């Protein structure tokens, strides 16, 4: 037995240390992909760390990632550390004769600085797109950009009223879709997709190609927080709009797997999502991906935390007290410190990983 709560951390640096220590109890080497320029909130080095465990040459590989959206890494990292400490999981991997690649802190800058985005304000999970062609404009986002990221914070009454009017006319689901689809026009805005591949994008593609290209089957569980009911882990299909692949995900994980393609998911339809990296880096490999999304706070609270934090990023000279308050608001929107929430999250992550191990068994 082990202390599940102790697997979670208070900072990125602490989380990285716990991950490396836990991984080294299973394998001798942990790969560090260190960011060439960016530094952490405490001036610490930032890295995407990776540990490959299990049957290294197996035809099947499971990838488990955390921190694609920076601040969401508190939950994902805790789950990864606990999974590495869990002898039941280790025995299941050995029995199934598969390989598992744990990728810790896919966006270490956001994790350390309590941002959802990276060092260039890029939403990494909107950045996996074709940069040889021009991104389609997100006209719905353009129409509300000045409302969701105002020049003043807290927003003046007329801005709050305008958003209220929008919600009265269109509803929260329409607002979510306009915001979260991804946009490449406003570098100072929310859900910015970027105009070139982010460093995290390139590192993840290289890891997937090196460890996954020669496999027959590739599964991917990407750990996220911030959507859905409190403590519930929604299994959201993360792959192309193909009936056979969606059916395979539901065969692995159950009929409650949702998708962004048929409005069953708490997620809206996204552009530039991470699954493109797996498909493009590992051509011909059977791919089955999901996002495991854990609920934290009501959607409006998460929305306002994102707005406040983006305003803060756009106004770096903000006073210390305001900065600290907004950063705490952001952390609270994507991570619950209570042990009961951590236990719920880990129980569901563990069950999902065990299902994937069973499905990939050789």
N, C-alpha and C positions, 0 to 999 in steps of 0.2 A: 504494500500500500504506500501511497505517497500523498503529500499535501497539495491538492489541486490549486488552492488559492495561492500557494507559494510559487506556482509556475508562472503567474502573471507578474508584471513589473510596473514600476512607476515612471520610468524614463526609457527612451530608446537605448541608451548606453547600458542600463541594467538588463533590458530585454535581450540585447545582443550577447551580453556576457552569459546569461542563463541559457540561451540557445546553443552557443558554442560549447558550453560545459555539458549540457544534456546530450548533444550530438556526439561528443567525444567519448561518452560512455558506450556508444554503439559502434562508432567507426573511428579510426585513428586520425583521419584527416577531415578538416572542414575547410571548404574553399571560400576565400574572401575576395570578392570583387569590389575593390575600394574605389569610391568616387574620386575622379582625378582632380576636382577643384572645390566642390562644395564641402562645407564643414557643418557640424551639428550645432545645436543651441548652446552647448557648453564647449564649443570649439573641438569636439571629439571627431575622430575620423568616422566617415559614413561608408557603409558597405552593404552589398547584397551578399549574404552568406548562404552557402549551399552545402548540404550533407546528403550523400547517396548511401542508403542503407539497404540491406537485404541481398538478394541474389543478383549481383551486379550485371551478369550477362543474360539475365532473363529476357524473354521475348515481350514481357509486359512491364510497363513503367507507370507508376502513379506519381504525379507531381502534386505537392501540397504547398500553396503559397500564402504568404501573409503580407499585409502592409502595402498592397497595391495602391491604396488610398491612404498613405501615410498614417494619420492619426488613428485609423481603423486597425493599425498594427498592434495596439495594446491587447485586443482580444485575440487576434490571429496568432500573435507570438506566444501568448499564454497557452493556447491550444497546441501549438507545435511543440513547445517545451514539454507539456504534459504527455503528448503522444510519444515523444522520445523516451520519457521516463516510464511509460506504461508497459509492463511486461506482457500483458495480454495482447497488446498491439504488436509488440516485437515478435511474439510467438506466432501470431497470425501471419505476419510477413514471412517468417521463416517457413511456416507450413505451406503457404501458397507459392513459395519460390518465385516471388516477384521482387522487383527493385522499387524503392520509394525515394524520390528526390524531394527533400524539404528545402524550400527556398524562403529564407527569412528576410523580411523587410524589403519588398520589391521597390519601395519608394522610401529609402531611409531618411531623406531630407524632410519629407512631410511628417514622418514618424517623430523625428527629433524635435522639429519646430512646431509641432501640433498644427500641421496644415494637412488638408486632404490632398493637395496638389504638390508638385515637385518644386525644385529650385527655380524653375522658369514659369511658375504658375500654371503648369500643364497638368491636366487630369490624365494620368498615365493610362487609365482604362478607356480613354477616348483617342489615344495616340497611335493605336495599331492600325493605321490606315495607309492607303496608297498615296505617297507624297509626290509621285510623278504626275498626278492629276489634281486639279483644283477641287478642294472640298466644296460640296454643295452648300450654299448659304443657309443658315438657320434664321429665316425671316421672323419666325415667332419669337425667338430669343432677342433678335435685334430690336423688336418693337417694345420690349420690356426691360432691356438692359439697364437703362437709367433709373428704373424703378427698383430693381432688385439689388443694384449696387449704386446707391445714391452717393452724392458728394458729402453728405453729412451723416453722422451717426451719434445718437439714434436718429432715424429718419424724421424729417419734418412731417407734420400732420397730413399735408397734401399728398405726400408719397404713400403713406400708410393708407389713406383713403383711396388712392388710385389702385393699389393692390387689392384692397377690399372690393372695389368695383369690378376688377378683373375676375376675382374669385366668384363674385355673385353672378357674373355673366357666364363664366366658362367652367368653374369648379377647380378643385385642387389637382385633379388628375391631368387636366389640360395644362395647368401651370407647370406641373412636374415634367410633363412631356416636352414642353418648350424649353425648359431649363436643362434637363439632364441628357437630352439627345446628344449634346456636344456641339460646339461651335468653334470656328477658326478665325472669326473676324475681330473679336475683342480680347486682346491679350491681357487686359486688366479685369476680365469678367469671370463669371462662374462657368465651370465645365469646359474650359478652354482646351481644345484638342492639340494646339501647337501647330507649327508650320514646318517641322522637321522631326525625325525620330528622336525621342528623348533618350538620355543615357540609360534609364531603366529599361526601355523598350529594347535597345540594342543588347544589353546584358541578358535579358530574359530570352531573346531569340537565340543568342549564342548557347546558353545553357540548354534550351530545348533541343537545338540541333545536335549538340554534342552528346547529350544523354538520351535523346529520344529518336533520332533519325533512323537508327538501325533496328528499332523494335517493331514488333507486329501490332502491338496495342498500346495506346497511350491514354491514361485517364488523368484528369486535372480537377482538383478541388481548390478553388480560390476563396479564401476566407474574408468576409466583409461584415461591416456593421452599419446601422443607421436607417434601415428600412424595415417596415413591418411591425407586428405586435411585439411588445416587450418580451425579450428572452426567447422568442421563437426563431428557430433556424429554418428559413425557407430555402429549399433546394431549387435553384433557378437554373434551368438549362443554359449552358454557355457554349454555343456553337452555331453553325450555319442553320438556316431555315430548311432543314431536310428531315422528312418524316421518319426515315429509318434511324437517324442519329437520335432524334427526340425519343423514339420508341425504345432505343437501346438504353438511354439514360433512365427512362422510367422502369425498364426491366431491372436495371442495377439498383435503383434507389427507391422505387415505389411510384404508384400512380399520382402521388401528390407533387411530383416534380412539375414546376410551372415553367412557362416560357414568356419571353417578351414579344413573341410573334402572335399570340392569340389573346392577349390581354388577361391572362390568368395570373400574371406575376405582379408583385408590388413594384417591379422595375418597369420603366417605360422602354420603348424601342431605342436602342443605343447605336451609335456609329463608332467605329474604331475600337471595338471591344477586344479584349486580350486573346480571345480564341483564334483570331487571325494569325497570331504569332505561332501558335502550335501547328496549325494547318500548313502555313507557309514554310515553317522551319523543318517540318517532318512530313514531306509529301508522301502519300501512299500509305501512311500509318493510320490504322483505325483509331479515331479520336472520339473520346467521350468526355465532355467537360461540363462542370456545374460551378455555379457560385453558391456558396453557403452563406446566406445573409441573415444576421442576427439583429432583431429589433432592439432599440434602446429607448428612445423618447418619441412623443407624438411628432408627426411629420412637420407640423408648423414650427415646432421648437428646433428641429434639425435644420429646416430651411432658414430660420432666422440666425442660427449659429453660423451657417455658411455665409450668409450675407454680411454679418458683422465681421467675420474673419477676413473676408475679401476686402471689405472697406479698410480694415486695419493694414492689410498688405499694401493697399494703395496709398496709405497715409503713414509712412514709417516713422514720422516724428511725433506720433501720438504719445501722450504722457504714460508713465509707467503703470499707474493704477488702472487706467482704461485698458491698456494692453494686457495686463494680467487678468482682468475680468473677462475679456473677450476670449483669451486663450483657455481659461477655465471653462467657459461656456462651450467652446469647441470640443474640448476633451470630454466633457460631460455628455455632449450630444452623440458621441460615438463609442463611449466606454462607460460601463457601470461598475463602480468600485465594490459593490456589495458581493459577498461571497456566494449568495444564492444565485445571482445572475451568472457569475463565473462558472458555478457548478452546472447550471442549466446549459450554458454554452458548450462547456467541454463534453458533457454527456452526449449532446447531439453531434458535435464534431467527431467524437470517438465512434459513435454508431455509424456515421456516414463513411468514415475512413474504413471501418471494418467491412462495410458493404462493398466498397470499391475493391478492397483487397480480395474479398471472396469472388467478385465478378472477374477480376484479372488473373485469378489463380491459374497457373500453367500445369 
